[in-house]
Amino acid sequence: MALVKSGWLWRQSSILRRWKRNWFVLYLDGSLVYYHDETQRDMDGRIHIKYSCRDVRTGRECRDVQPPDGKSRDCLLTVVLRDGSKTTLCAESEDDAVAWKMAVLEAKSTPVRLHPPKEGRR
């Protein structure tokens, strides 16, 4: 599956609220997969953006979240899911947070074409 965006993001654990650094990959089919590291051997989790994502918030929209030590609130990114849960992330910079938000929202709204159109057929 084609890759849309990849890179390091901090992810806040759902129970203890600790920050952990993961390698994230957003695929064209709308899967946001996070791995232990950039070798992509050990998958830590997956979010089906196309089906599960309701909204993406960045920066000051991420209320009630403390960014990791040394990071600005402007680097925060929250993926709000249809079931009411949230995945809270933190990018390396404000620009990177905005770029991730745009990529996730685009993946959410882009239809998946499983087969390329045949040449010469209508």
C-alpha positions in Angstrom: 0.0 0.0 0.0 1.3 3.5 -0.9 2.7 5.6 1.9 1.3 9.1 2.4 3.4 10.3 5.4 5.7 8.9 7.9 7.8 10.1 10.9 8.3 10.2 14.6 5.5 11.4 16.9 5.0 11.2 20.6 1.9 9.2 21.6 0.2 9.5 25.0 -0.8 6.2 26.5 -4.5 5.8 27.3 -4.2 4.6 30.8 -1.1 6.1 32.5 -1.0 9.2 30.2 2.7 8.7 29.7 4.4 9.9 26.5 6.1 7.3 24.2 7.9 8.0 21.0 6.6 5.9 18.0 7.3 5.7 14.3 4.0 6.6 12.5 3.1 5.7 8.9 0.0 6.9 7.2 -1.0 4.8 4.2 -3.1 5.7 1.2 -5.9 3.3 2.4 -6.4 5.5 5.5 -4.5 3.3 8.0 -2.4 5.2 10.5 0.0 2.6 11.9 2.5 3.1 14.7 5.5 1.1 15.3 8.2 0.7 18.0 10.8 2.2 15.6 11.4 3.0 12.0 12.3 -0.6 11.0 8.5 -1.1 11.1 8.9 -4.7 12.4 7.0 -4.3 15.7 3.6 -2.7 15.2 2.3 -1.0 18.4 -1.2 -0.1 17.0 -3.4 1.0 14.1 -6.1 3.5 13.6 -8.4 3.2 10.6 -8.7 6.9 9.8 -11.2 6.5 7.0 -13.7 4.6 9.2 -12.9 5.6 12.7 -11.8 9.3 12.6 -14.3 12.0 13.4 -12.0 15.0 13.8 -8.4 16.1 14.1 -7.4 18.9 16.5 -4.1 20.7 16.8 -2.4 23.1 19.2 -4.7 25.0 21.5 -7.7 22.9 20.4 -6.2 20.0 22.4 -7.6 21.0 25.8 -6.7 19.1 28.9 -3.5 17.8 27.5 0.0 18.5 28.8 2.6 18.1 26.1 5.8 16.1 26.8 8.6 17.9 28.6 10.2 20.5 26.4 7.4 20.5 23.8 5.0 23.3 23.0 1.2 23.0 23.2 1.3 24.1 19.5 2.9 20.7 18.6 -0.1 18.7 19.9 -2.4 16.7 17.7 -5.5 14.8 18.8 -7.3 12.3 16.6 -10.9 12.1 17.8 -12.5 8.7 17.0 -16.2 7.9 16.3 -16.4 5.8 19.5 -15.6 8.9 21.6 -12.0 7.9 22.3 -9.0 10.0 21.4 -5.5 9.4 20.4 -3.2 12.2 21.5 0.0 12.8 19.7 2.8 15.4 19.7 4.9 16.3 16.7 8.4 17.7 16.7 7.2 21.2 15.6 4.1 23.2 15.1 4.5 22.9 11.3 4.9 19.1 11.5 1.7 18.9 13.6 -0.2 20.9 11.0 1.2 18.8 8.2 0.1 15.6 10.0 -3.4 17.1 10.5 -3.7 17.9 6.8 -2.5 14.4 5.8 -4.9 12.7 8.2 -7.8 14.8 7.1 -7.0 14.1 3.4 -6.7 10.4 4.0 -10.1 10.5 5.8 -11.8 12.1 2.8 -10.0 10.5 -0.1 -11.8 7.5 -1.7 -9.8 4.4 -2.1 -9.5 3.0 -5.6 -8.5 -0.6 -5.3 -7.9 -1.2 -9.0 -6.3 1.4 -11.4 -8.6 2.4 -14.3 -8.1 0.3 -17.4 -6.5 2.2 -20.3 -8.8 2.8 -23.3 -12.0 1.7 -21.4 -14.8 4.0 -20.4 
